[in-house]
Structures are given as C-alpha cells and as structure tokens.
Amino acid sequence: FHIRGRKAERIGLRSVLTRVLPLPLLLLLLLLLLAVVPSCHGCPDKCLCFSQTVKCQNQDLDAIPHSLPSHIKSLFVTGNNIPPVDAKVFDNLPNLVRLDLSNNRIQNFSERAFPHNNTLRVLNLSRSFHNYFFTDGVLNGLLSGNLIQLTVLDLSSNDILFPPENVSASLLRLVSLNLQNSSIISILNGTLKAPSLQDLDLRDNSLRNLPATTLAELGLKPGDHMEGYHYRYEINSDPRLANLSINSDA
C-alpha cells in the first residue's frame, strides 16, 4: 500500500534526518531550536518570549504586563513609558533573577512589588527617574521591597541628588552599585556602608567633596578623590570595596 499526503511527508523527513544525524544530536538540535525561537504560548502582547526570557522593549507600554510566563528568569521592560511599578506585579515570577526596567519614567515603586521570597539578583533602573520630586519616594519603596538576594543595582543617569540612606541596611548582599551621572551632590555618612560592596561607580556627578567618615567607609583618605577627573581606585586595604570610580569638577 502507499502512504500519501502530509503523513508521508512527515515520515519521509523523519527518515532522512535520522539517516543524516544520530538521534542524540537530532534531539539536541531540537532543544536548541526551542530555546532560541520565540514562543507565542502565554506571551503578552507587544513582547517577545523565549525559553527563560521575556523582552517588552520600546513598545510605549504604560504598565508592566501581568500575563507573564511564570517560569522566566529574565525580564526586560525597557524604553517604555511606565510610571508606576504596582504591588504584586512580580508575584507570579518566583524564579526571576534579572530585571531591566531602564529608560522608563517611574514615579512610584511599591514596596510590595516583589514577593517576600523573591530571588532577584540583578536590577537595572538606569534612565528611569526624571523628577527629583518623586525620586526619594521611589527609592524608599524599592529598598523596602525584600530584595535580600540583590547583588547588582544600576541607578545610573537618574535625578537622585543624594543616594538613599537605607542602601546598606536593605541590600546586605549588594556587590555592585552604579550611580554614574545621577546628579549626586553629596553622600551622607553610612549610606554606602554595604558589607558586601565591591564595585562603586560615582563618575560624572557633582560631588565637590565627601565627608571624612564617608571616605573612611570607602577606604580612602581626604583629598584622594580630588586628584583627577576620572580614576578607578583599587582598594586593597578594604576588601569590601575592590573598585571605586569617581571624578570631580575641581
């Protein structure tokens, strides 16, 4: 008898592939294709969904999508027009490790945006705060949000003036903090005394002088940071802070 139509085509293709490629290699290629090709199942409108990553970029969104696949580890919602980060918006993402909300217009960040047992480690909020009036409230809400696993925080290119005082108390595992080009004019004592901090970027701000206590916390001496326009210091005396980037207009 003869096998006709699409069934015959499928059988023919399968036999050709199995003759050309060993079965284990064929299965590996199929898995790679599933990881690379965007998935439409359960993917929010205006987003691209991959195996463990969702990207909703430059779509003029005014809110973070709620119908996100629960298994993802990385979420990029960048280049949009999102003013609020609402309560419980990330509750269905228990495996989220990396979140990029850069280049938005955030004016409110709920302290209940993340679940209590979240595993977030990398957070990018660069170019997202464009109004001094809202910045303090946004940062206070963010730092009250149980980010106990966070190791990398990017707050560069924002309107901040003063880094939030509760960084050291809220982010005990913070390793890298980027505050470059954030209009910072001073740093209060104790602000950057995070026990695990190793990399701190303070370039392109309006810092004229730092209090002696703050310099001591960073392993520096008075006058060290005023020696040139842009330096990266290797701090050997204080293992907490391996790299410090800072500049001055002096």
C-alpha positions in Angstrom: 0.0 0.0 0.0 1.0 3.6 -0.3 1.2 6.3 2.3 0.1 9.6 0.9 -0.1 13.3 1.7 1.4 15.0 4.8 1.7 11.9 6.8 4.1 10.5 4.1 6.0 13.8 4.0 6.5 13.7 7.8 7.7 10.1 7.7 10.0 10.9 4.8 11.5 13.8 6.6 12.0 11.9 9.8 13.8 9.1 8.0 16.0 11.5 6.1 17.0 13.3 9.4 17.7 10.1 11.3 19.9 8.8 8.5 21.9 12.0 8.3 22.1 12.8 12.0 22.5 10.5 15.0 19.3 10.6 17.2 21.1 12.2 20.3 22.4 15.0 18.1 19.0 15.5 16.5 17.3 15.8 19.9 20.0 18.3 20.9 19.3 20.5 17.9 15.5 20.4 18.6 16.1 21.6 22.1 18.3 24.4 20.9 15.7 25.5 18.5 13.1 25.6 21.2 15.4 27.8 23.3 16.1 30.2 20.5 12.8 30.6 18.6 10.3 32.9 20.3 7.4 31.2 21.9 3.9 32.6 21.4 2.2 30.4 24.1 1.2 32.6 27.1 3.3 35.6 25.8 1.9 39.1 26.4 1.0 41.3 23.5 4.0 43.5 22.3 6.5 41.2 23.9 8.9 38.5 22.7 9.1 35.3 24.8 12.0 32.9 24.8 12.7 29.8 27.0 13.5 31.8 30.1 13.5 35.4 29.0 10.8 37.9 28.1 11.5 41.2 26.3 9.0 44.0 26.0 11.1 46.8 24.6 10.3 50.2 23.1 6.5 49.5 22.9 5.2 52.6 24.7 3.8 50.4 27.5 2.3 52.3 30.4 2.3 49.3 32.8 4.3 46.1 33.3 2.4 43.2 31.6 0.6 40.9 34.1 0.3 37.8 32.0 4.0 36.8 32.0 5.1 33.2 31.9 5.8 32.2 35.5 9.0 30.2 34.8 11.1 33.0 33.3 14.4 34.1 34.9 15.0 37.4 32.9 12.6 40.2 32.2 13.3 43.3 30.0 10.7 46.0 30.0 12.9 48.8 28.7 12.3 52.0 26.7 8.6 52.3 27.6 6.5 54.9 29.5 5.8 53.1 32.8 5.2 55.5 35.7 4.1 53.0 38.4 5.5 49.7 39.5 2.5 48.3 41.2 2.1 46.0 44.2 2.3 42.2 43.5 3.2 42.8 39.8 6.1 40.3 40.1 4.3 37.8 42.4 3.8 35.2 39.7 7.6 35.2 38.8 9.2 33.2 41.6 12.3 32.4 39.5 13.0 36.0 38.4 16.8 36.7 38.7 17.3 39.6 36.3 15.0 42.6 35.8 15.7 45.5 33.5 13.3 48.5 33.7 15.7 51.0 32.3 14.7 54.0 30.2 11.2 54.4 31.7 9.5 57.2 33.7 9.0 55.6 37.0 7.2 57.8 39.7 6.1 55.1 42.1 7.6 51.8 43.2 5.5 49.7 45.5 7.3 48.1 48.4 5.1 45.0 47.7 6.1 44.8 44.0 8.2 41.7 44.7 7.2 38.6 46.6 8.7 38.1 50.0 10.8 35.1 48.9 12.0 36.6 45.6 15.3 35.6 44.1 16.1 38.8 42.2 19.9 39.4 41.8 20.3 42.0 39.1 18.2 45.1 38.8 18.7 47.9 36.2 16.8 51.1 36.7 19.1 53.4 34.8 17.5 56.4 33.0 14.1 55.8 34.8 13.8 58.6 37.4 13.4 62.1 35.7 11.9 64.1 38.5 13.6 64.9 41.8 10.2 65.3 43.4 9.4 61.5 43.0 12.9 60.0 43.3 13.1 59.7 47.1 9.7 58.0 47.4 10.5 55.6 44.5 13.9 54.6 46.0 12.4 54.2 49.5 9.7 52.0 48.1 12.2 49.9 46.1 14.5 49.4 49.1 11.7 48.3 51.3 10.8 45.5 49.0 12.6 42.4 50.4 15.5 42.5 47.8 17.7 40.4 50.1 19.3 38.5 47.3 20.2 41.5 45.1 23.8 41.8 44.2 23.9 44.3 41.2 22.0 47.6 41.2 22.2 50.1 38.3 20.8 53.6 39.2 22.9 55.5 36.6 21.7 58.5 34.6 18.9 59.4 37.0 17.9 62.5 39.0 18.9 61.4 42.5 20.9 64.2 44.3 21.5 62.1 47.4 21.9 58.3 47.3 19.2 56.6 49.5 20.3 56.3 53.1 18.9 52.8 53.6 21.0 51.1 50.9 23.4 49.5 53.4 20.6 48.2 55.6 18.3 47.0 52.8 20.8 45.4 50.4 23.1 43.3 52.5 24.4 41.3 49.6 25.0 44.2 47.2 28.2 43.7 45.3 28.0 46.3 42.5 26.3 49.8 42.7 26.3 52.1 39.6 25.4 55.7 40.4 27.2 57.3 37.4 25.7 60.5 36.0 23.0 60.8 38.6 23.3 64.4 39.6 24.6 63.5 43.1 25.9 66.4 45.1 26.7 64.7 48.4 26.7 61.3 50.2 25.5 61.1 53.7 27.6 59.2 56.3 26.8 55.5 56.4 24.9 55.5 53.1 27.3 53.2 51.2 28.4 51.0 54.1 27.1 47.9 52.5 29.0 44.9 53.9 29.5 43.1 50.5 30.0 46.2 48.3 33.0 45.7 45.9 32.3 47.9 42.9 31.0 51.5 43.2 30.7 53.9 40.2 30.3 57.6 41.1 31.6 59.1 37.9 30.1 62.2 36.2 28.3 63.5 39.3 28.5 66.9 41.0 30.5 65.8 44.0 32.8 68.5 45.2 33.8 66.9 48.5 32.9 63.9 50.5 32.7 63.8 54.4 35.7 62.3 56.1 33.5 59.5 57.5 32.3 58.5 54.0 35.8 58.5 52.7 36.9 56.2 55.6 34.0 53.9 54.8 35.3 53.6 51.2 38.9 53.0 52.3 40.0 56.5 51.0 41.8 59.4 52.6 40.7 63.1 52.4 41.8 64.5 49.1 42.3 61.2 47.3 39.2 61.6 45.2 40.1 65.2 44.1 43.4 64.3 42.4 42.0 64.0 38.9 38.9 63.9 36.8 38.4 60.2 36.4 40.1 57.4 38.4 39.3 53.8 39.2 40.8 53.0 42.6 41.9 49.6 43.6 41.2 49.4 47.3 43.4 46.8 48.9 43.0 48.0 52.5 39.3 47.4 52.5 38.3 44.1 50.9 34.6 45.3 50.7 35.4 47.8 48.0 37.6 46.5 45.3 36.8 49.1 42.6 35.7 52.7 43.0 35.1 55.0 40.1 34.8 58.7 40.9 35.5 62.1 39.5 35.5 65.7 40.4 35.0 69.0 38.6 37.8 70.6 40.5 
